[in-house]
Amino acid sequence: MNDDRSHSSLLVPPSTQDWMQGVLSARVVLVMYEDYQCSKSADVYKLIKGIKRELSAAFGADYLCFIFRHFPQVQIHPHAQRAAQAAEAAVQGQFWLMHDALFAHQQTLGNGYLIEYANDLGLDMPQFLKDVSKQVHIDRINENIEGGIRSGVTTAPALFINNIRYTGRWRMTELMAATVAANH
């Protein structure tokens, strides 16, 4: 029997505890499980940023809400977990900037580089270093992973549009069409 536990719906609903761009009351809510060291996650995130820009211009800023959840695949990406911790440690108002920096530099996610990115963002470095070294945010990352697994996520990237798993191709036209169709 196939061990593919893919579900068609998101079992952990979006909440204000999630990292989000937009509002939960948006007509379309995208929930993405991603891995900072996964090139496909970075590519899909770029597509979503483009779609969000286009749909916001066409339908207003509250049309689309994007939610990010961690899904580091440590068995194939050894730096993904630490990168997720660095993103969480950038909670000093810089999560999304760190998020973007990690995807932009996903080939260089060693500890020294993470410190460099945090410093470039002007983070409180003693706090950042303490949070990462003490794994202060590991429970949140693990909750994201567990929620993804409960919803059938086995690999990143995984996307849910209005709580329904997206199974189409990772291309702008297909993803845009699915996003727009979710509102109808």
Order of alpha helices (4+ residues) and beta strands (2+ residues): beta-beta-alpha-beta-alpha-alpha-alpha-alpha-alpha-beta-beta-alpha
